[in-house]
């Protein structure tokens, strides 16, 4: 259907009134304050559980791993909900509200004295009751569900506001946007880790948990204030059904013979840019073969039975999910290694933390990860990329992901060597049976491993986000971003399993586990060495997956022009109806 000149003018007016960089303060404020409110809690939660709930380090670490895993699993459901049902704006709004409720419940655990076990200053302390743990866990679950609405949609929603395919510099603009968006998130996490954690340690948990509640309330208000300016991409209500139809149609047509590549037997809608399927995952191509035009198509050229015949685009939408899974899986071990910082927090508590006459909280050393990440992105985006463009060369997305995995291997080696040095110092100074003894060794020794993990994340994590976003159609952007958080969720789940297996499997008669509650009697250096071996194996696995994936430019255009035109036609029609 062609648009008239009046409709086109009305469409251009609609486009000019919505979106743009002016919406960024409202969207980024929402993401920033959500990160400030939540990540400080993730870092400090191990101390809250050790001090107030009297849990041992490995049990507290497992709980945090599972909480992080849930926080990163649920976004995939939030992504499908936003892309196929209600849209990104509503999912972010609901996620913000649920997250705020979870923060309030956590605040209440600090305010209400009977919500926690009694204070204890002896070696054997009372364990928390079932109701006390359920009260605590309910707050963590609510925050996880809130994150499931915000994290997969916020970046994609922000990209919707500035993405302009007609701009010849759009690709460069989007690459820079991903980098600086991650910087803004990193900066918020750094503020959280340094200042919010410090307040929680110095002013107590009531004040420390009350501040995130206030920040999250401000975040919700800011996001809603910009509502009238946002571009709100319509959800693809048939997405889940569409993916299921491809699977069913492929099975029904499994005995069919694939026609030649340039055949006219491929089924697609009029105006579609995708008129033939790609050669990857070719078995799915059988879902879009027209076997008999008279039986398969109606008088309008539409499929009579969509469960028997699908469009080329439907097939490619399912393919892109399947194709990225092997490369996606390589990020799991990286996430597992990055998420081991709970143990580094405990290590810092046994080391000299005085730097320039300032006693740094043990949880604040994680800020070096974010500082390194932020500085590298700034240098890469503003200095290295322009230099590479002069010579018309640059690092590909897959190369950046591979470099991140190499650096993560180095980070694990450094972590193992530093812990070995710390443990030897503790034994030499007579702290073998005193886990609270502070060794004559600066906690700044932990900075190299934190910084290397930050560099690994800067290369691999941002590379992953850009990779998924460029491979998926615009209508599946939230799902693309959610894959990244899902990988981190799997990393937390794998981390909890590894901790449990190592804790139980390394116990010997008369000997402590590698992950003993007494760091000086355990062997956390062996544990980091194990992570190095897993990371090295994962690196070679990535090389295989990257080579098998091949080109990242199989599909350049996902019918976005057609989709946008249809959306704008609907907007214009709706405006005309409202005027009438």
Secondary structure, 3 states (H helix, E strand, C coil): CCCCHHHHHHHHHHHHHCCCHHHHHHHHHHHHHHHHHHHHHHHHHHHHHHHHCCCCHHHHHHHHHHHHHHHHHHHHHHHHHHHHHHCHHHHHHHHHHHHHHHHHHHHHHHHCHHHCCCCCCCCCCCCCCHHHHHHHHHHHHHHHHHHHHHHHHHHHHHHHHHCCCCCCCHHHHHHHHHHHHHHHHHHHHHHHHHHHHHHHHHHCHHHHHHHHHHHHHHHHHHHHHCHHHCCCCCCCCCHHHHHHHHHHHHHHCCCCCCCCCCCCCECCCCCCCCCCCCCCCHHHHHHHECCCHHHHECCCCCECCCCCCCCHHHHHHHHHHHHHHHHHHCHHHHHHHHCCHHHHHHHHCCCECEECCEECCHHHHHHHHHHHHHHHHHHHHHHHHHHHHHCCCCCCHHHHHHHHHHHHHHHHHHHHHHHHHHHHHHHHCCCCCCCCCCCCCEHHHHHHHHHHHHHHHHHHHHHHHHHHHHHCCHHHHHHHHHHHHHHHHHHHHHHHHHHHHHHHHCCCCCCCCCCCCCCCCCCHHHHHHHHHHHHHHHHHHHHHHHHHHCCCCCCCCCCHHHHHHHHHHHHHHHHHHHHC
